[in-house]
Protein backbone atom coordinates (compact mmCIF):
# COMPACT_ATOMS: atom_id res chain seq x y z
CA UNK A 1 0.00 0.00 0.00
CA UNK A 2 1.18 3.53 -0.77
CA UNK A 3 0.56 5.89 2.14
CA UNK A 4 1.18 9.63 2.47
CA UNK A 5 1.56 10.81 6.06
CA UNK A 6 1.45 14.57 6.51
CA UNK A 7 3.09 15.73 9.73
CA UNK A 8 4.80 12.34 9.87
CA UNK A 9 7.95 13.64 11.57
CA UNK A 10 5.98 14.74 14.62
CA UNK A 11 5.25 12.76 17.76
CA UNK A 12 2.13 10.78 16.79
CA UNK A 13 2.81 10.82 13.07
CA UNK A 14 6.22 9.21 13.51
CA UNK A 15 4.66 6.43 15.59
CA UNK A 16 2.23 5.81 12.73
CA UNK A 17 5.06 5.68 10.19
CA UNK A 18 7.00 3.20 12.33
CA UNK A 19 3.96 0.93 12.46
CA UNK A 20 3.82 0.74 8.64
CA UNK A 21 7.27 -0.60 7.84
CA UNK A 22 5.84 -3.00 5.26
CA UNK A 23 4.16 -0.24 3.25
CA UNK A 24 5.45 2.34 0.79
CA UNK A 25 5.26 5.39 3.06
CA UNK A 26 5.96 9.00 2.11
CA UNK A 27 6.28 11.56 4.90
CA UNK A 28 5.53 15.22 4.20
CA UNK A 29 6.61 17.48 7.05
CA UNK A 30 7.50 21.16 7.41
CA UNK A 31 9.94 20.35 10.24
CA UNK A 32 8.82 23.05 12.62
CA UNK A 33 10.13 22.94 16.18
CA UNK A 34 8.14 19.77 17.08
CA UNK A 35 8.83 17.85 13.87
CA UNK A 36 12.22 16.14 13.64
CA UNK A 37 13.87 13.88 11.11
CA UNK A 38 15.38 12.05 14.09
CA UNK A 39 11.87 10.87 15.04
CA UNK A 40 11.95 8.75 11.89
CA UNK A 41 15.39 7.19 12.36
CA UNK A 42 15.17 3.52 11.46
CA UNK A 43 11.69 3.86 9.93
CA UNK A 44 11.27 2.84 6.30
CA UNK A 45 9.97 5.89 4.41
CA UNK A 46 10.56 8.54 1.76
CA UNK A 47 10.84 12.05 3.18
CA UNK A 48 9.56 15.23 1.54
CA UNK A 49 10.29 18.53 3.26
CA UNK A 50 7.34 20.83 2.73
CA UNK A 51 4.22 22.60 3.91
CA UNK A 52 0.72 21.11 3.87
CA UNK A 53 -0.48 24.55 2.70
CA UNK A 54 1.64 24.32 -0.48
CA UNK A 55 -0.89 23.32 -3.15
CA UNK A 56 1.78 22.97 -5.83
CA UNK A 57 3.81 20.55 -3.76
CA UNK A 58 0.72 18.55 -2.78
CA UNK A 59 -0.15 18.20 -6.47
CA UNK A 60 3.17 16.39 -6.86
CA UNK A 61 3.15 14.13 -3.79
CA UNK A 62 -0.53 13.25 -3.28
CA UNK A 63 -1.33 11.43 -6.57
CA UNK A 64 -0.82 7.68 -6.57
CA UNK A 65 -1.35 7.13 -2.86
CA UNK A 66 -3.89 4.60 -1.62
CA UNK A 67 -4.25 6.33 1.76
CA UNK A 68 -3.51 9.83 3.04
CA UNK A 69 -3.40 10.41 6.81
CA UNK A 70 -3.30 14.01 7.97
CA UNK A 71 -1.39 14.57 11.21
CA UNK A 72 -0.06 17.98 10.14
CA UNK A 73 -1.10 20.52 12.79
CA UNK A 74 -0.03 23.16 15.21
CA UNK A 75 -1.07 21.54 18.46
CA UNK A 76 0.00 23.35 21.64
CA UNK A 77 -2.75 25.31 23.40
CA UNK A 78 -0.36 27.70 25.17
CA UNK A 79 1.26 28.70 21.88
CA UNK A 80 -2.17 29.27 20.31
CA UNK A 81 -3.07 31.64 23.14
CA UNK A 82 0.10 33.62 22.47
CA UNK A 83 -0.57 33.76 18.72
CA UNK A 84 -3.38 32.08 16.80
CA UNK A 85 -2.57 32.96 13.18
CA UNK A 86 -0.30 30.01 12.42
CA UNK A 87 -2.82 27.64 13.98
CA UNK A 88 -5.56 28.88 11.66
CA UNK A 89 -3.23 28.72 8.67
CA UNK A 90 -2.05 25.15 9.24
CA UNK A 91 -5.08 23.57 10.87
CA UNK A 92 -7.78 25.14 8.69
CA UNK A 93 -6.17 26.25 5.44
CA UNK A 94 -3.75 23.32 5.46
CA UNK A 95 -6.62 20.87 5.85
CA UNK A 96 -8.56 22.49 3.01
CA UNK A 97 -5.51 22.48 0.72
CA UNK A 98 -4.88 18.81 1.45
CA UNK A 99 -8.52 17.77 1.01
CA UNK A 100 -8.62 19.52 -2.37
CA UNK A 101 -5.39 17.82 -3.44
CA UNK A 102 -6.81 14.43 -2.43
CA UNK A 103 -10.01 15.15 -4.35
CA UNK A 104 -8.12 16.27 -7.44
CA UNK A 105 -5.90 13.19 -7.32
CA UNK A 106 -8.74 10.74 -6.72
CA UNK A 107 -7.22 9.38 -3.51
CA UNK A 108 -9.41 6.42 -2.48
CA UNK A 109 -9.05 6.86 1.32
CA UNK A 110 -8.25 9.77 3.63
CA UNK A 111 -8.15 10.02 7.43
CA UNK A 112 -8.03 13.42 9.13
CA UNK A 113 -6.66 13.26 12.68
CA UNK A 114 -8.19 15.59 15.27
CA UNK A 115 -8.66 16.06 19.01
CA UNK A 116 -11.22 15.85 21.81
CA UNK A 117 -10.56 19.52 22.55
CA UNK A 118 -12.98 20.56 19.79
CA UNK A 119 -15.84 19.75 22.20
CA UNK A 120 -14.72 22.17 24.92
CA UNK A 121 -15.17 20.86 28.46
CA UNK A 122 -17.51 18.33 30.08
CA UNK A 123 -18.30 18.07 33.81
CA UNK A 124 -19.46 14.45 33.81
CA UNK A 125 -20.10 11.64 31.38
CA UNK A 126 -18.45 11.36 27.97
CA UNK A 127 -18.96 12.90 24.55
CA UNK A 128 -20.16 10.75 21.69
CA UNK A 129 -19.53 11.72 18.08
CA UNK A 130 -22.77 13.72 17.84
CA UNK A 131 -21.79 16.17 20.60
CA UNK A 132 -21.72 19.84 19.55
CA UNK A 133 -18.37 21.47 18.84
CA UNK A 134 -17.71 24.15 21.48
CA UNK A 135 -13.95 24.83 21.39
CA UNK A 136 -12.55 27.13 24.05
CA UNK A 137 -9.01 27.83 22.81
CA UNK A 138 -7.66 29.10 19.47
CA UNK A 139 -6.00 25.71 18.96
CA UNK A 140 -9.24 23.80 19.52
CA UNK A 141 -11.19 26.22 17.33
CA UNK A 142 -8.72 25.80 14.48
CA UNK A 143 -8.94 22.00 14.76
CA UNK A 144 -12.75 22.19 14.75
CA UNK A 145 -12.56 24.29 11.61
CA UNK A 146 -10.35 21.71 9.94
CA UNK A 147 -12.72 18.92 10.95
CA UNK A 148 -15.66 20.72 9.39
CA UNK A 149 -13.70 21.35 6.19
CA UNK A 150 -12.86 17.64 5.96
CA UNK A 151 -16.48 16.66 6.52
CA UNK A 152 -17.63 19.20 3.94
CA UNK A 153 -15.39 17.56 1.33
CA UNK A 154 -16.99 14.23 2.18
CA UNK A 155 -20.55 15.55 1.91
CA UNK A 156 -20.15 17.98 -0.98
CA UNK A 157 -17.58 16.20 -3.13
CA UNK A 158 -17.85 12.59 -1.98
CA UNK A 159 -14.23 12.47 -0.79
CA UNK A 160 -13.78 9.25 1.20
CA UNK A 161 -12.47 10.95 4.34
CA UNK A 162 -13.13 10.00 7.97
CA UNK A 163 -12.21 12.02 11.05
CA UNK A 164 -10.67 10.68 14.26
CA UNK A 165 -10.71 12.51 17.58
CA UNK A 166 -8.45 11.38 20.39
CA UNK A 167 -7.61 12.24 23.98
CA UNK A 168 -4.21 13.14 25.43
CA UNK A 169 -1.39 11.11 23.92
CA UNK A 170 1.86 10.07 25.58
CA UNK A 171 4.90 8.00 24.68
CA UNK A 172 8.48 8.41 23.42
CA UNK A 173 9.50 11.31 21.16
CA UNK A 174 6.90 13.81 22.35
CA UNK A 175 8.28 17.34 22.31
CA UNK A 176 8.85 18.56 25.90
CA UNK A 177 6.17 21.23 26.02
CA UNK A 178 3.29 18.84 26.82
CA UNK A 179 2.87 17.88 30.48
CA UNK A 180 4.40 14.39 30.56
CA UNK A 181 7.65 15.05 28.66
CA UNK A 182 7.97 18.53 30.20
CA UNK A 183 7.65 17.22 33.74
CA UNK A 184 9.90 14.20 33.12
CA UNK A 185 12.68 16.19 31.48
CA UNK A 186 12.49 18.91 34.14
CA UNK A 187 12.78 16.32 36.91
CA UNK A 188 15.67 14.57 35.17
CA UNK A 189 17.42 17.95 35.06
CA UNK A 190 16.68 18.58 38.73
CA UNK A 191 14.23 21.37 37.93
CA UNK A 192 10.81 21.98 39.43
CA UNK A 193 7.66 21.25 37.46
CA UNK A 194 4.91 23.87 36.89
CA UNK A 195 1.45 22.66 37.88
CA UNK A 196 -1.42 24.81 36.61
CA UNK A 197 -4.01 26.10 39.07
CA UNK A 198 -5.35 23.56 41.55
CA UNK A 199 -4.16 20.63 39.44
CA UNK A 200 -7.64 19.13 39.26
CA UNK A 201 -8.14 19.39 35.50
CA UNK A 202 -8.94 15.91 34.20
CA UNK A 203 -7.47 14.29 31.10
CA UNK A 204 -7.87 10.84 29.53
CA UNK A 205 -4.52 9.35 28.53
CA UNK A 206 -3.71 7.04 25.61
CA UNK A 207 -0.40 5.70 24.33
CA UNK A 208 0.48 6.93 20.84
CA UNK A 209 0.71 3.33 19.63
CA UNK A 210 -2.90 2.67 20.63
CA UNK A 211 -3.98 5.90 18.97
CA UNK A 212 -2.28 4.81 15.73
CA UNK A 213 -3.97 1.41 15.91
CA UNK A 214 -7.30 3.20 16.13
CA UNK A 215 -6.45 5.30 13.09
CA UNK A 216 -5.55 2.16 11.15
CA UNK A 217 -8.90 0.62 12.00
CA UNK A 218 -10.76 3.74 10.87
CA UNK A 219 -8.76 3.79 7.64
CA UNK A 220 -9.80 0.18 7.02
CA UNK A 221 -13.41 0.14 8.21
CA UNK A 222 -14.56 3.72 8.80
CA UNK A 223 -17.35 5.29 6.79
CA UNK A 224 -17.06 8.38 4.61
CA UNK A 225 -17.74 11.63 6.45
CA UNK A 226 -18.03 9.96 9.87
CA UNK A 227 -16.21 10.79 13.12
CA UNK A 228 -14.61 8.13 15.33
CA UNK A 229 -13.36 8.58 18.89
CA UNK A 230 -10.13 6.97 20.10
CA UNK A 231 -10.53 7.11 23.87
CA UNK A 232 -7.80 6.74 26.45
CA UNK A 233 -7.11 4.13 29.09
CA UNK A 234 -6.60 6.28 32.20
CA UNK A 235 -8.61 9.30 33.36
CA UNK A 236 -6.52 11.30 35.82
CA UNK A 237 -6.37 14.77 37.29
CA UNK A 238 -3.19 16.63 36.47
CA UNK A 239 -2.32 16.39 40.16
CA UNK A 240 -2.69 12.60 40.11
CA UNK A 241 -0.53 12.41 37.00
CA UNK A 242 2.06 14.65 38.63
CA UNK A 243 2.24 12.29 41.60
CA UNK A 244 2.93 9.31 39.33
CA UNK A 245 5.63 11.22 37.46
CA UNK A 246 7.28 12.33 40.70
CA UNK A 247 7.34 8.73 41.90
CA UNK A 248 8.71 7.46 38.59
CA UNK A 249 11.52 10.01 38.69
CA UNK A 250 12.32 9.55 42.38
CA UNK A 251 11.25 13.07 43.32
CA UNK A 252 8.97 14.56 45.98
CA UNK A 253 6.26 17.19 46.02
CA UNK A 254 8.85 19.82 46.90
CA UNK A 255 9.72 19.71 43.19
CA UNK A 256 6.25 21.01 42.23
CA UNK A 257 5.77 24.74 41.69
CA UNK A 258 2.11 25.87 41.48
CA UNK A 259 1.60 28.44 38.71
CA UNK A 260 -1.33 30.59 37.62
CA UNK A 261 -3.92 28.67 35.65
CA UNK A 262 -3.97 28.86 31.85
CA UNK A 263 -6.52 31.14 30.21
CA UNK A 264 -9.72 29.28 29.35
CA UNK A 265 -8.33 26.05 30.78
CA UNK A 266 -10.77 23.22 29.99
CA UNK A 267 -11.69 21.35 33.17
CA UNK A 268 -12.30 17.87 31.82
CA UNK A 269 -12.27 15.87 28.59
CA UNK A 270 -13.83 12.43 28.10
CA UNK A 271 -14.66 10.49 24.94
CA UNK A 272 -17.12 7.65 24.36
CA UNK A 273 -15.41 5.26 21.93
CA UNK A 274 -18.33 2.82 21.48
CA UNK A 275 -18.39 3.40 17.71
CA UNK A 276 -14.71 2.46 17.27
CA UNK A 277 -14.95 -0.52 19.61
CA UNK A 278 -17.82 -1.82 17.46
CA UNK A 279 -15.23 -2.04 14.65
CA UNK A 280 -13.01 -4.19 16.87
CA UNK A 281 -10.77 -1.61 18.56
CA UNK A 282 -9.13 -2.46 21.89
CA UNK A 283 -6.22 -0.50 23.42
CA UNK A 284 -3.20 -2.68 24.16
CA UNK A 285 -0.86 -0.56 26.32
CA UNK A 286 -1.78 -0.41 30.05
CA UNK A 287 -1.21 3.11 31.31
CA UNK A 288 1.14 2.22 34.17
CA UNK A 289 3.31 0.14 31.85
CA UNK A 290 3.29 2.75 29.11
CA UNK A 291 4.13 5.58 31.50
CA UNK A 292 7.01 3.62 33.03
CA UNK A 293 8.45 2.84 29.59
CA UNK A 294 8.02 6.47 28.51
CA UNK A 295 9.94 7.80 31.52
CA UNK A 296 12.67 5.22 30.88
CA UNK A 297 12.90 6.33 27.24
CA UNK A 298 13.47 9.98 28.19
CA UNK A 299 16.05 8.96 30.78
CA UNK A 300 17.92 6.87 28.20
CA UNK A 301 17.70 9.43 25.37
CA UNK A 302 18.82 12.71 26.89
CA UNK A 303 20.52 13.72 23.62
CA UNK A 304 17.08 13.78 21.97
CA UNK A 305 15.60 16.36 24.34
CA UNK A 306 18.40 18.26 26.07
CA UNK A 307 18.62 20.81 23.27
CA UNK A 308 14.86 21.36 23.18
Secondary structure, DSSP 8 states (H G I E B T S, - for coil): -EEEEETTTSHHHHHHHHTTTTSEEEEEE---TT--GGGGTT---EEEE--TT-HHHHHHHSTT-SEEEE------HHHHHH--HHHHIIIIIHHHHHHHHHHHHT-S-EEEEEEGGGG---SSS-B-TTS-----SHHHHHHHHHHHHHHHHHHHH---EEEEEE-EEESTT--TTSHHHHHHHHHHHT--EEEETTS--EEEEEEHHHHHHHHHHHHHH--TT-EEEE--SEEEEHHHHHHHHHHHTT--GGGEEEE---TT---B--B--HHHHTTT----S-HHHHHHHHHHHHHH-HHHHTT-
